[in-house]
Amino acid sequence: MRNLITDVPGLKVGHAHDARCATGVTVVLCDEPTIAAVDVRGGGPGTREADLLDPAATVEKVDAIVLSGGSAFGLDAAAGVMIALAAAGRGFAVGPARVPIVPGAVLFDLNNGGDKAWGLDPPYRHLGRDALHGAGLDFPLGTIGAGYGATTAIVKGGLGSASAVLPSGHVVGAVVAVNAVGSPLFGAGPHFRAAPYERHAEFGGLGLPATFLDEASAPALKGHVPLSATTLAVVACDAVLTTAQAHRLAVMAQDGLALSLFPIHTPLDGDCVFTLATGRRPLAAPIPDLARIGACAAAVLARAVARAVFSAKALPFPGAQPSWRDLFGAPSAPLQP
């Protein structure tokens, strides 16, 4: 186990970023067309092919999912992935033509200090293609891919991943680009909200704070720029699911954001959780098994959020948001791979 979404058989992940622009792209590549769904909760989403993932839609399976920075400009990243997949012979067959199915979503990272004066050639189509070509089983976390330019209310955001195996043998994994209006920490930190779900000190092993502040009336919020956030995730399992079951999994997995970020799903966020079901292991008892997979997915996603922030490094620009390590130092426990 890598403690990455790629522990789910049938998936690979690739990243690409542009350091000058301070933005990036993450691609989750399916080895073969895979059942998918999405649940959108934030008030300011930016998505591509989200309607296609409705359980009532005709096309049930996707070739890849793209998470990107760049706000609406970043939607073009999926076009780069789609073109490259078509060149490789992938895609939904319509007579002699093939159309790769590549849903995606974007986060807002346009005000993070990077140079966004890209004129008539935004980098996202190229970044999408580069991320696809770099897809593999192992990948780094933190300031990478779609999380490269990400921020939160208090500390630098980033790209995180985690996985788990259920007693039934089903494997669940998540990858997330954390760019939230809210905070991943209790109060001013350093304790992570996802602490109850941590495994093997994967984000420092600090546990819970000794006392809890009343944050309901004055939650930590990122800046003042409207639509300046969005946390994007892909949650996957190796179960045999229908599109309706995959959608229910996406709904349950959204709880992982609520377990690790506060506030979440605000009018300023565009939070989306995609799900993939690679169909390697049947459900013995569909309703209770799906409930257990969904509960596990929420915990795995919460862990991935904390790992993203724990692994992130500050951007090299004046006034850039500090990372968790900048503020709280090196962890006492060794980093997990």
Summary of the structure (lengths in Angstrom):
residues: 337
radius of gyration: 18.4
end to end distance: 9.9
largest distance: 63.7
contacts: 1346
relative contact order: 0.21
helix: 26%
strand: 26%
